[in-house]
Every structure is written in C-alpha cells, then in structure tokens.
Amino acid sequence: MFRSIRWSLLFWHSLILLFVTSGFAVAMYYQQAHDRQMRLDAELDGAVRELAARARAGPDARSMPRPPSGPRHNSNGDSPAPEKFTFSDGIGLPEGVFRRFAAGEGAEARYFAIWRQDGVLVLASDPGLNIPFPGRLPNPPRVQYRDRGMAREAFLHGPAGSQVLVGASTIVDRQALQQLLVFLLAISAVVLCIGLLAGWLLASQILRPISSIQHAAEGISETNLARRIDLAQTHSELGGLARVLNSTFARLQAAFERQLRFAADASHELRTPLSVIHTKAEVTLSKPRSTAEYVDALETCLRSAKRMRPLVDSLLLLARADAGRLELKLENIDLSHMAVDCAAMLKPLADDRGVTMQLDLQPTIASVDPFRVTQVLANLLTNAILYNRRGGTVTATIRPEGQDAVIVVTDTGVGIAGDRLEKIFDRFYRVEESRSRELGGAGLGLAICQSIITAHSGTITVNSEPNRGSTFTVRLPVMRVNQS
C-alpha cells in the first residue's frame, strides 16, 4: 500500500488503534444502553406486576370500600380507614395507586392503562395519552415489553381478562446515552491523536538504525570499500542484518581487490611478451633487413605469442568459470586410465628432474569432462614434479570412497608454509615468486584447477608441511553406470 516503511507502520498502528478505541467505545456504549434498559425493564416489571396484582374486578361504582381481610391497626393501635378503589367498567384500582401514577410529571413519569379483554380502555393515568391496545398476550401470561416513540412499556394480564400496561419515558436515558456517546467519541479522538504521535515517534526510533545502515551503504563505493555499518547503532534485530551486510561488504571489498590484482597481474604477464613483439617488429622494420634477420624476428615474435597463448587461454577459462559458463562435456570414464596417461606424458619431465612417480590406482568410474579433469591432474602432477627435490617422490592415488571419486597427489618437495596455504588457490599467487617465474608459471594453475573442480560440484583441498611436501586431495561425485 505504501512504499515507505514509516508510513506503513503508522497506517497499521493507527488502524489497529482505531479498531481498539472504536471497539471499546461501542462496547461501553451498548453496555450502558443495555444496563439502563434492564434497569428500566426491572422497574416496569415490578410496577406492572404490582398494578396487575392490586387491580380487582368489582361492581360498576365510583368508589366503595374494599372488604377487610382481617383486623388491621396503625402504629397507634387504631384501625385504619378501609382503602378505597376506583372502578370503571368493573375494573378497579386503589385510589392511592391511581393517584401515584396520575400525579407523575417530568421526564421520569410513569403512566398506566388498563383495557378490557375486548380492547376497550377502562382505566388510565391520563386518558389523553392515546395508548394503543397491546393486543392478545401469550399463555401462560408473562410480562411483555415494547418501545413506543420515546417510551418503554410493559404489559401483563390483569383481573377478569383485562390487560394492564405500565410505561415510562426514556428521554433521560437517551440523553444520558447521547452524552456518553459524545464523551466516548472525544476520548477516542484524544487517544487516537496521542497514539498517532506515539506511533510516529516509535516508527522513527525503529527506523533510525535502518537510516544508519542506508547512509553507510550509500557511502560505500568502488574507491571507498572499507566503510562499515556501526553495529553500536543496531542493538535490535537489525544488528543481525547489519552484521550480514558488513560481511557482504567485506566480501565485495575482497572481490574488488582480487579483481584489481587480477587485472594488474594479467597486464603484467601480458606486457612482457607484447613488449618483445612490439620492440622486435619495430626494430626489424626500421630499415631493410636480410632474410635471416626477418626470419629471426618472426621466430622471436612467434615465441612471445606462444608464451601468451596459454595465459590468454587460462584467463578465458577463469572468466567463463566466474560467469558460470564453463561448458563441460561429461562422460563416464575410469579415472585410473586417465592417471596412467598423464603419468606417461609427464614421465620425461620427472626423469629430467630426478623425481620418481608412483601410482596407486583403483578402478574408479566418474561422470566428468575428460579434457578438463586431465588438465587438473596434469597440473597437480606437474607442480609436484617441479617443486620437488631431486631424488624425491610423487605419488598419485585414485580410489572410490562412498559417493566420491578421490584423487590424491602427494610429493616430498619443499612444502608450503601455513600462512600461505589459504592463498594457494588465488590467481597469480606464487609461493616463491622468483622460482615460479624461473619455471615459467603465471600463478594460474591451481586457480584453474579449483574452477574446474567446482564446476564438477567437487572440492579440492591441500595439506602441506614445509620441507616435507604437500598433498592435494580432489573429490568428484561418482557416476554409477547401469550394467545392461
């Protein structure tokens, strides 16, 4: 609904607060209305029952004494005068009751009316009220209620089939409920305003760490990758997000630094052969040369180009691997046969360096790209030979292990110090700079091996001890071939 988190929080906070205050106001209003009606109904119930109980059927006369039911005395011991009844069409009421209802005035006045069974009004506290006949009452007789205009009325069976009604004005109750409604609306409005202000302050407090994160992220650029989010400002759940972002920024910084170093190293590696080609061609073309001189210049340029070719191919492979576009032509092959071929290919190099090659091979079938995995195995064996000592040994082991095909290349060479092991797979990294250049390495071999193995969903790890040798372990998923 809203693009702003602040306004979204404020909207939902206000909506919930509005529902709560409205619900409370409505519940309180209807509770008060119900309580007032129940109290009025109880009063009317008592009045109509009293009226029906004290009404009596009798002769058609204006007044006559009620027959005494027994000796009655007042507080002085004297017998009181008999209570007189007011009769009309055979229905009578004690005059005291009649006068009590007839004398009622004001908003809380009570009134009564009595009808014969045929609906003819026979007695009323005020004949001018024009009260409609309630109609037939259900059996067994019980008090019935109705609302008529601004009045609430209760009616019940009386003597001789008559119907007795007692009513009361509800003006006072309605006015009280209206005042209560105005009060509740005012309180709700005040509570809502206070809630909106508190919601705004709360949203600002919640979003303050997000603003800090935003400002820190905006300050990070290609030339300023070292900036981080201040975790002291994010003690809440956003602290986890800040830590994740800081970790992400650190990885980005490392990636940019590797990229810059990669570009610088690649430029450095390519600059020398390009300079040779450029200088040789420029010198040769500066004046007429003999055929032998032209041939010598072309041979020099060709050697430099051949030197660049593996480097360019390696850079292209790494670029494709980084983009996830390293294409693999998978085949089910026996890795032990591949190791035999690689060992045969590299035996002359091993003999020249005085290194003995040993093979410990078990039939191991895996689904791999033969060319790429051969490239990995050849690279590992070449490094083990070149960085070994004369009279040393290189051992290649291939075996199945659970769901993995394991390739292990171990040498007895110079080894790698522990602080350099974590960088061994970095691009253009050389453990011994001068020796690596002497051997013609560009520092891309192990990086290429890692990219190829990762593309196969495998892993490559290294363990090494200085002056005792190194062990490279490659794990590739095994492909079990169905026998037909």
C-alpha positions in Angstrom: 0.0 0.0 0.0 2.8 2.4 1.0 6.3 2.4 -0.3 7.5 4.0 2.9 8.0 1.7 5.9 7.4 4.6 8.2 4.0 5.3 6.7 3.1 1.7 6.6 3.9 1.3 10.3 2.0 4.4 11.1 -1.0 3.3 9.0 -1.3 -0.1 10.6 -0.7 1.3 14.0 -3.4 3.9 13.5 -5.8 1.3 12.1 -5.3 -1.1 15.0 -5.6 1.7 17.5 -8.8 2.9 15.7 -10.3 -0.6 15.9 -9.4 -0.9 19.6 -10.8 2.5 20.6 -13.9 2.1 18.5 -14.5 -1.4 19.8 -14.1 -0.2 23.4 -16.4 2.8 22.8 -19.1 0.7 21.1 -18.9 -2.0 23.8 -19.1 0.6 26.6 -22.0 2.4 24.9 -24.0 -0.7 24.3 -23.2 -2.0 27.8 -24.6 1.2 29.3 -27.6 1.1 27.0 -28.3 -2.5 27.9 -27.8 -1.8 31.7 -30.2 1.2 31.5 -32.8 -0.8 29.6 -32.5 -3.7 32.0 -32.9 -1.4 35.0 -35.9 0.3 33.4 -37.4 -3.1 32.5 -37.0 -4.3 36.0 -38.8 -1.2 37.3 -41.6 -1.6 34.8 -41.8 -5.3 35.6 -42.3 -4.6 39.3 -44.7 -1.8 38.6 -46.9 -3.7 36.1 -47.0 -6.8 38.4 -47.9 -4.7 41.3 -50.6 -2.9 39.3 -52.0 -6.2 38.0 -51.9 -7.7 41.5 -53.7 -4.7 43.1 -56.3 -4.3 40.3 -59.6 -6.1 41.0 -62.9 -6.7 39.4 -66.0 -5.3 41.2 -69.4 -3.6 40.8 -69.7 -0.6 38.5 -69.4 2.2 41.0 -67.2 5.2 41.5 -65.9 4.0 44.8 -66.5 1.5 47.5 -64.6 0.2 50.5 -62.6 -2.9 50.0 -63.7 -5.8 52.3 -61.2 -6.1 55.1 -59.3 -9.3 55.1 -58.7 -9.2 58.8 -58.0 -6.8 61.7 -55.6 -4.1 60.7 -54.1 -1.5 63.0 -51.8 1.5 62.5 -48.9 2.4 64.7 -51.2 3.9 67.4 -53.3 0.8 67.6 -56.2 2.3 65.8 -57.8 0.6 62.9 -57.0 2.5 59.6 -59.8 3.6 57.2 -60.5 1.0 54.6 -58.7 1.5 51.3 -61.0 2.8 48.5 -61.0 1.6 45.0 -61.6 3.5 41.7 -63.7 1.4 39.4 -64.5 1.7 35.7 -66.4 -1.0 33.8 -65.9 -3.5 36.6 -62.1 -2.9 36.9 -60.8 -1.1 40.0 -57.6 0.2 41.5 -56.8 1.5 44.9 -57.0 5.3 44.8 -53.5 5.6 46.3 -52.1 3.7 43.3 -54.2 5.7 40.9 -53.1 9.0 42.3 -49.4 7.9 42.4 -49.4 7.2 38.7 -51.7 10.1 37.7 -49.6 12.6 39.6 -46.4 11.7 37.9 -44.7 14.5 36.0 -41.5 15.2 34.2 -39.2 13.0 32.1 -39.3 10.1 34.6 -43.1 10.0 35.0 -44.8 6.6 35.0 -48.2 6.0 33.5 -50.6 3.1 33.3 -53.5 1.9 31.2 -56.0 -1.0 31.7 -58.0 -2.5 28.9 -60.9 -4.9 29.0 -60.5 -8.2 27.2 -62.2 -6.8 24.1 -59.6 -3.9 23.9 -61.7 -1.1 25.4 -59.7 1.2 27.6 -61.3 1.3 31.0 -58.7 3.0 33.2 -55.7 5.2 32.5 -53.5 7.5 34.5 -54.0 10.1 31.7 -56.8 9.4 29.1 -55.1 11.9 26.8 -52.1 9.7 26.2 -53.8 7.8 23.4 -52.0 4.5 24.2 -52.7 1.8 21.6 -54.1 -1.6 22.8 -51.2 -4.1 23.0 -53.2 -7.0 21.5 -53.5 -10.6 22.7 -51.0 -11.8 25.2 -49.4 -15.2 25.1 -50.2 -18.0 27.5 -49.0 -18.7 30.1 -49.1 -15.0 31.0 -45.8 -13.2 31.3 -44.7 -9.6 31.2 -44.2 -8.3 27.6 -42.3 -5.2 26.6 -42.4 -2.8 23.7 -40.9 0.5 22.6 -43.2 3.3 21.5 -41.7 6.5 20.5 -39.7 7.9 23.4 -41.4 5.5 25.9 -40.8 1.9 27.1 -43.9 -0.1 28.1 -44.6 -3.3 29.9 -48.0 -5.1 29.9 -49.5 -8.1 31.6 -52.8 -9.9 32.2 -55.0 -8.3 34.8 -58.2 -9.4 36.5 -61.2 -10.6 34.5 -59.2 -11.0 31.3 -58.0 -7.4 31.3 -54.6 -6.2 30.2 -52.5 -3.9 32.4 -49.8 -1.6 30.9 -47.2 0.5 32.7 -45.0 2.8 30.7 -42.2 5.3 31.3 -40.4 7.9 29.3 -36.9 7.1 28.1 -35.9 10.7 27.4 -33.5 10.9 30.4 -31.8 7.6 29.5 -31.5 8.6 25.8 -30.0 12.0 26.8 -27.5 10.3 29.1 -26.5 7.8 26.4 -26.1 10.7 23.9 -23.8 12.5 26.4 -21.9 9.2 26.9 -21.5 8.8 23.2 -20.1 12.3 22.8 -17.7 11.7 25.7 -16.6 8.4 24.2 -16.0 10.0 20.8 -14.0 12.8 22.4 -11.9 10.3 24.4 -11.4 8.1 21.3 -10.2 11.1 19.3 -7.8 12.2 22.0 -6.5 8.6 22.4 -6.1 8.3 18.6 -4.1 11.6 18.3 -1.8 10.5 21.2 -1.5 7.1 19.5 -0.6 8.7 16.2 2.1 10.8 17.8 3.4 7.8 19.8 3.4 5.7 16.6 5.3 8.4 14.7 8.0 8.5 17.4 8.1 4.7 17.6 8.5 4.4 13.9 11.3 7.0 13.9 13.0 5.1 16.7 12.7 1.8 14.8 13.9 3.2 11.5 16.8 5.1 12.9 19.1 2.0 12.6 17.9 1.5 9.1 18.8 5.1 8.2 22.2 4.4 9.7 22.6 1.3 7.5 21.4 3.3 4.5 23.9 6.1 5.0 26.7 3.6 5.5 25.7 1.7 2.3 25.5 4.9 0.3 29.0 5.8 1.4 30.4 2.6 0.0 31.8 3.0 -3.5 34.4 1.5 -5.7 37.0 3.9 -4.2 35.8 3.5 -0.6 35.1 -0.1 0.1 36.5 -0.1 3.7 33.5 1.7 5.3 31.3 -0.5 7.5 28.0 -0.1 9.4 28.4 0.9 13.0 27.0 -2.0 15.0 26.7 0.1 18.1 23.6 1.8 16.5 21.9 -1.5 15.8 21.3 -3.4 19.1 17.9 -4.7 18.0 17.2 -7.5 15.5 18.6 -5.2 12.8 22.0 -5.9 14.3 21.9 -9.3 12.6 21.2 -7.6 9.3 24.0 -5.1 9.9 26.4 -7.9 10.5 25.4 -9.7 7.4 25.8 -6.5 5.3 29.2 -5.9 6.8 30.2 -9.4 5.9 28.8 -8.9 2.4 30.7 -5.6 2.1 33.9 -7.3 3.3 33.5 -10.0 0.6 32.8 -7.4 -2.0 35.9 -5.5 -1.0 38.0 -8.7 -1.2 36.4 -9.5 -4.6 37.2 -6.0 -5.9 40.7 -6.2 -4.6 41.2 -9.6 -6.2 39.8 -8.3 -9.4 42.1 -5.3 -9.4 45.0 -7.5 -8.5 44.0 -10.0 -11.2 43.8 -7.2 -13.8 47.2 -5.8 -12.7 48.8 -9.3 -12.7 47.3 -10.2 -16.1 48.5 -6.9 -17.6 52.0 -7.5 -16.1 52.1 -11.1 -17.5 51.0 -10.0 -21.0 53.2 -6.8 -21.1 56.5 -8.7 -21.4 55.7 -10.8 -24.5 53.8 -7.9 -26.1 56.8 -5.6 -25.5 59.0 -8.2 -27.1 56.8 -8.5 -30.1 56.4 -4.7 -30.4 60.1 -4.0 -30.0 61.3 -6.7 -32.3 58.9 -5.8 -35.0 59.7 -2.1 -34.7 63.5 -2.6 -34.8 63.2 -5.1 -37.7 61.0 -2.7 -39.8 63.2 0.3 -39.0 65.4 -0.5 -42.1 65.8 -3.2 -44.7 66.9 -6.5 -43.3 68.2 -9.7 -44.7 66.1 -12.8 -45.0 67.8 -14.4 -42.0 67.1 -11.3 -39.9 63.4 -11.3 -40.9 63.2 -15.0 -40.0 64.9 -14.4 -36.6 62.4 -11.5 -35.9 59.4 -13.7 -36.8 60.7 -16.5 -34.7 61.1 -14.2 -31.7 57.5 -12.9 -32.2 56.2 -16.4 -32.5 57.9 -17.5 -29.3 56.4 -14.5 -27.5 52.9 -15.3 -28.9 53.2 -18.9 -27.9 54.1 -17.7 -24.4 50.9 -15.5 -24.3 48.7 -18.2 -25.7 48.4 -20.4 -22.5 48.0 -17.3 -20.4 45.1 -16.0 -22.6 43.5 -19.4 -22.6 43.8 -19.6 -18.8 42.3 -16.1 -18.4 39.4 -17.0 -20.7 38.7 -20.2 -18.8 38.7 -18.4 -15.5 36.4 -15.7 -16.9 33.9 -18.3 -18.2 34.1 -20.1 -14.8 33.3 -16.9 -12.9 30.3 -16.2 -15.2 29.1 -19.8 -14.7 29.5 -20.5 -18.4 32.3 -23.1 -18.2 30.9 -25.8 -20.5 31.6 -29.4 -19.5 31.3 -32.5 -21.8 30.6 -35.2 -19.3 31.5 -38.8 -19.9 31.6 -41.8 -17.7 35.3 -42.7 -17.6 37.7 -44.6 -15.4 39.9 -42.1 -13.7 42.7 -44.6 -13.2 43.2 -44.8 -17.0 43.4 -41.0 -17.1 46.1 -41.1 -14.4 48.1 -43.6 -16.4 48.0 -41.4 -19.5 49.0 -38.3 -17.5 51.9 -40.1 -15.8 53.2 -41.4 -19.1 53.0 -37.9 -20.6 54.9 -36.4 -17.7 57.5 -39.1 -17.2 60.2 -37.4 -19.2 59.8 -34.3 -17.0 60.0 -36.4 -13.9 63.1 -38.2 -15.2 64.8 -34.9 -16.1 64.1 -33.5 -12.5 65.2 -36.8 -10.9 61.8 -37.4 -9.4 60.2 -40.9 -9.1 56.5 -41.2 -9.9 54.4 -43.9 -8.1 50.8 -44.8 -9.0 48.3 -46.4 -6.6 45.2 -46.7 -8.8 41.8 -48.5 -8.3 39.1 -48.6 -11.0 37.0 -45.6 -10.3 34.3 -44.5 -12.7 33.0 -40.9 -12.6 31.0 -38.6 -14.8 33.5 -35.9 -15.7 34.8 -33.9 -18.6 37.9 -35.9 -19.6 39.8 -32.9 -21.1 39.2 -30.7 -18.0 39.9 -33.3 -15.4 43.1 -34.4 -17.3 44.1 -30.7 -17.2 43.6 -30.7 -13.4 45.5 -34.0 -12.9 48.4 -32.9 -15.2 48.7 -29.5 -13.4 48.8 -31.2 -10.0 51.4 -33.7 -11.2 53.5 -31.0 -12.9 53.6 -28.9 -9.8 54.5 -31.9 -7.7 57.4 -32.6 -10.0 58.6 -29.0 -10.5 58.5 -28.1 -6.8 60.1 -31.4 -5.6 63.7 -32.1 -4.7 66.0 -34.3 -6.7 65.5 -37.9 -5.7 62.0 -37.0 -4.4 58.8 -39.0 -5.0 55.4 -38.1 -6.4 52.5 -40.4 -5.6 49.2 -40.3 -7.4 46.3 -42.2 -5.8 42.8 -42.8 -7.2 40.1 -44.7 -5.3 36.4 -44.7 -4.9 35.2 -43.6 -1.5 31.5 -43.7 -0.8 29.8 -41.5 -3.4 33.0 -39.7 -4.3 35.9 -40.4 -6.5 39.1 -39.4 -4.7 42.3 -38.2 -6.4 45.3 -37.6 -4.2 48.6 -36.2 -5.4 51.4 -36.3 -2.8 55.0 -35.0 -3.2 58.1 -34.9 -1.0 59.0 -31.4 -2.0 59.6 -28.1 -0.3 56.1 -27.8 1.0 54.1 -24.6 1.7 54.1 -22.6 4.9 50.8 -22.5 6.8 50.2 -18.7 6.4 50.4 -19.2 2.6 48.1 -22.2 2.3 44.9 -20.0 2.3 46.2 -18.1 -0.7 47.4 -21.0 -2.7 44.3 -21.0 -5.0 44.3 -17.3 -5.6 45.0 -16.1 -9.1 48.6 -15.1 -10.0 49.7 -16.1 -6.5 53.1 -17.6 -6.3 54.5 -19.2 -3.1 58.1 -18.4 -4.3 57.9 -15.6 -6.8 61.4 -15.9 -8.3 61.3 -19.7 -8.6 57.9 -19.7 -10.1 58.9 -17.2 -12.8 62.1 -19.2 -13.4 59.9 -22.3 -14.0 57.6 -20.3 -16.3 54.4 -20.3 -14.2 52.0 -17.5 -14.1 50.3 -18.5 -10.9 47.0 -19.5 -12.5 47.3 -23.3 -12.5 45.7 -24.0 -9.1 43.1 -21.3 -9.6 42.1 -23.1 -12.8 42.1 -26.5 -11.1 39.7 -25.1 -8.4 37.4 -23.6 -11.0 37.2 -26.9 -13.0 36.6 -29.0 -9.9 33.9 -26.6 -8.6 32.2 -26.7 -12.0 32.0 -30.5 -11.4 30.4 -30.0 -8.0 33.6 -31.3 -6.4 36.2 -30.0 -3.9 40.0 -29.6 -3.9 42.0 -29.2 -0.7 45.6 -29.0 0.3 47.7 -30.1 3.3 51.4 -29.2 3.5 54.4 -29.0 5.8 57.5 -27.0 4.9 60.4 -29.2 3.8 58.2 -32.4 4.0 55.9 -32.0 1.0 52.3 -31.3 0.0 49.2 -33.3 -0.5 46.4 -32.2 -2.8 43.0 -34.0 -2.5 40.3 -33.8 -5.1 36.8 -35.2 -4.6 34.5 -35.7 -7.5 30.9 -37.2 -7.5 30.9 -40.8 -8.7 28.6 -41.8 -11.6 27.4 -45.4 -11.2 26.8 -46.9 -14.7 23.9 -49.3 -15.1 25.0 -52.6 -16.4 22.9 -53.7 -19.4 
